[in-house]
């Protein structure tokens, strides 16, 4: 089904297209203006009819649809022309004059839409219904997964990374939360007692903050499949180095695609590591598990004889401390080990 449909008096579109709703609203406004223009009514009467009759009707039709300020202005352009005509005002008079409370008091459709959506969001977040609580938490989890947001979507302070994504444009709650940031109002965690804390624990630097915006958007689906929310998921246990792609791919639960170095990993490596020191993180991306000076050590050079194969290895000693070294292997049986023990200083 690709066309719009009506359910309980509200119009929906299975693909999230808004054109049908916009056309409905535009027709309502044009019809309202066409009927009242020849009528012998004062400007106060026209404004009263618009505010008390037409606005609730428009609000009902757009209650699951977000429209930009420009779209709302286009939809109500015929009504503003009618009001200026009845008030004997010039067409060049700024529209803001019509919306002043102490002047004509015409309701701004965009502001009314925002107020309505914010109220609905607050009612959803504080519903006393167990079913509505579960449904709202599920919707937040859905946004969190598809946008790779490691914290609750209610706490996001900037939606720029996702505003151009189709999944964002089609999501009513995400659009409402983004619109809320353009107002002086903010959600308080203390006032959302019924909403679960959706923050993923033990994280370090959201992955979307480590990638270029265009790269993040282009590779969002690939990152979703790997469940990458934090940079920490791609670091060594000490939190000082970025894992090589071969290690990441080898440790994947499911091997997705080929082992070729992906574009998002190249961009990530460029953004978070020091150019002249492969894999070593820039200072601002380091974890706070241990000071770098107490963890990173220069390993002794390991130069194998010809026809030998060398690999980095890591294991734990009896005290649970990591042992790093290189494995020198001659096929198929002989194994030589060079080990370096790293002692943690407290």
N, C-alpha and C positions, 0 to 999 in steps of 0.2 A: 504494500500500500504506500503510494507516494503522495496522494492528495490529502488535503486537509479534511478533518472530520470533527463532528460535534459530539461531545460527551458531557451530559449533565449541564447543558447550556453553554459550555466552554469549548472554544475551537482549539484544536491541536493539529500539528503537522508531524508526521512520523519521522521526517528528515530534519525537523527543526527549522524549516523555512518560515520566514516572518512576513513574506509578501502578502499572503492571503489576509492576515490580520490587519496589516497596514491598509490594504485596499478597503476592508470592511470599515475601519475607523474613518478613512477619508470620505467614504460614501455617506456615513452618518453625519459628518460635519457639513458636507456639501448640501445634503438634504435639509439639515437644520437651517442653514443659511438661506437656501432657496425659498423655504416656506416663510421665514420671518422677515425677509427683506421687504416685500410689499406690504406687510402688516403694519398697521398704525400703532406701533409700540414705542415706548421711550427706551433710551439706552439702558436705564436701570432695569426695566422689565426684561430686555434681551439678556442682560448679564445674569439676572436671576434665573431665567429659564436654562441658560447654559450651565450655570453652576449647580443647579439642583436637579435638572432633568437629564441633560446630555452627558455631563461628566460622569455620573454614576454608571450610565450605560456604556460609555467608553471604558471605564475602569473594569467593568465586568468582562468585557470582551478581551481585554489585554492583561488579565490577571496572571497568566502564565507566560507572558511575552515581555521581553525587555526591549525597549526602543530608545534610541539615542535622542539627545536633546534636539538635534537637527531634524530627525524624523518626526518628532512630536510637533516641532514648529511648522513643518510642512503640512502635516495632517490638519492642524487647526488654523491654517492661513486664511481660509474662507470665513471662519468665525471672527477673526480679528478684523478682517476687512468690513464685515457687517457691523461690528461694534463701532469702528471708526466712522462708518457712514451714518449710523444712528446718532452718534455724538457730534457729528459735523466736524470731525477732525481731519486734518490732512493725512494722506497716506504716508507721508514722510515722518510722521510723529513716531518716535521710538516705541517699540512694543512694550518695553518695560513700564511705560506710563500706564498701560492698560491693567497691569498686574498689581499696581500699588494698592494697598489696602485702603488708604485714605483717599484714593482717587476713584477708579471704577471697580476695583476689586475682582477683576476677572481671574479665574483660577488658571494657573499655569499647568498644562497637562503633564509636562515632564516632571515637575516638582510633585504633583499629585501622585503620579505613577511611583516615584521613589518612596514617598511616604507610605503608600499602600504596600509595596513590596517589603519595606523594612518592618512594617507591622506584622506581616505574614511570617517573616523570618523569626521575629521575636516570639510569636505564638508557637511556631514549630519547635524552637529551641527550648521553650519552657512549658510544653504541653504536659498535662497531667495524665494523658493516655499512654499506657505502656506500649501499645502498638505504634503510636505516632513517635514516641521516643526511639523505638527500635528502627523505625523507618528513617527517621532523621539521621541517626547515627550511621545507618547503612549508606545513606546518600553522601555523608561526609567521607566515609571510608572509600566510596567509589571515586570521589573527586581526588582524594589523597593518592590512591593507587594510579589512576590514569594521568595525573599531573606530576607524579613523583614528588609529593610534598611530605617531608618527614614529620611535620607538625600538624596540628589540627588546622583545617582550612579556615576556621573561625579566627585564628591568630595570625594569618598571613597579612602582611602590611603593604605588599606590592605585588600586583597581579600582572605586571608587564610581561613576564616570561610566558604567560599562558593566554593573554588577551586575544591573540590572533589565531589561536588553535580552534579547530572546529568543535572539539569536545568541550571547550570552554564556552563558546558561543551558544551551544545547544543546552547548556546546563543552567537551569533557573537559579539554583542556590549560589553557584559560583558567580554568576552575573550580579546577583543581589549583594554578595559580600564585596565584590569589586566596586560596585556603585556606592556602597556605604563608606568607602575610604575617601570619596570625593566630598564628604560632608564632615562637619565637626564632630559627629557622633562616632563612638567606638564601642566595641563589645567588651564587656568586662567578664573575665573568667569567673569571678565570684558570683556574678548574676546568672551564670549558666550552670547551675548545680546539677541539672538533669542530663547534661551533655558529658559524655565520657572524655577523659584525657586521651587523645589519639596520638600523642607524640611517640614516635619510635624511640626506644631507649638506647643508651650507649652509642649515640651517633656523634659524628664529628664532621662538620661542614657539609651542607646539602650538596648533592651532585650538580644541581642546576646552577649553583654559584661558582662552580669550577669550570664550566664550559662556556664557550661563546654562545650568545643568544641564538644565532641562526643554526649553529651546530646542535644545540640542545633540542630545538624544535624539529629539525630534520631527522634526528635519531631518537626521538622520544619513544617510539614503539620498540626499538631495539633495547633501550634501557629498561623499559617496562618488563620485557620478557626476562631480563636478567635480575629484575627486582633491585636495581641500584638506586638507593635513596641517599646514601652518604658516601663521601670520599673514603671514609674509614674502611669500607668494604673492599677497597682495592689496594690497601696498604699492607706492608709487612707487619708482623706482630709488634714490632717496636714502634711503629708509627712514624718512621723516619724516611722510608723509601716507598715509591710506587712500585707495585708488583709488575713484572714484565707481562706482556700480553700472552706469551706462551704459558706462563704459570696460571694466569686467570682462566685461559681457555681450557687448560688441562684439568683445573679444579672445578669447572662448571658441572653442575649436576646433570644438565642436559647440554650436549654439544649442539649449539645453534649456529647454522651456517658453517663456513669454512674457517680455518685458523688464520686467515689473512688479517693483517693489522687493520682494524676498522678506523674510519675517519674520526669518530668521537674519541677513541683512545689517543690518537695522535694529537688532537686538540687539547685533551685533558693533560697529556704529558707536557705539552708546550706551556700550558698555563700554570701548572702546579710544581714543576720541577726546575732545578737550576740547570741552565744550558750546558755548562762545562762539567757537570757532575751527574752522569746518567742515573736517573731514578731518585736522586736525593731531593726531598721536598724543599720548597721555599719556606722560609721561617714562619710565615703566617698560616701555613697549612699543617704545621707540625702538631701532633697531639701532645697532651700534657702528661703522658704516662711516665716518661723519664726525660731528664735533660739530655740533649743530643750528645754532649761531651761525654756522658757516662755510658752511652750506648754504642755509638759508631766508633769502630776501631779500624785501623788500617790492617788488612789481612796480608800475611806474608805472600809474596809472589809464588805461584805454583806453575812451574814450567815442565810439562811432562816430556818424556822422551818421545821420539817418533813412533808412530803407530799406536799411540796411547790415546784414550778418550778421557776428557776431564769434565766434571759436572760439579756444580755447587751442591752441597748437602747441608742439612740442618737436623739436629736431633736434640734430645734433652739428657742431661746427666742425672745422677741419683737425687740431686737436690732440686730438680725441676728447672734448672737454668739451661738456656739454649747453648748448644755447641755448633758453631759454624765451621765449615771447612770445604775442601775440595776433594772430590773423588777422582782418583786416577785409575782408569780401568783399561786393561788389555783383554780383548775378547778371547775366550769367553769366561775364564775362571779367576785370573789374578786380580785382586783388588788391593790398592794401596790407599791409605787415608792420611790426610794431613788435617789435623783438627786444631781449632782455636777456641778456647773457652772465654766467654765474655762474663766478667764478674760485675754484678750490679753493686754500685756503691749507695749506701743509704745515708 
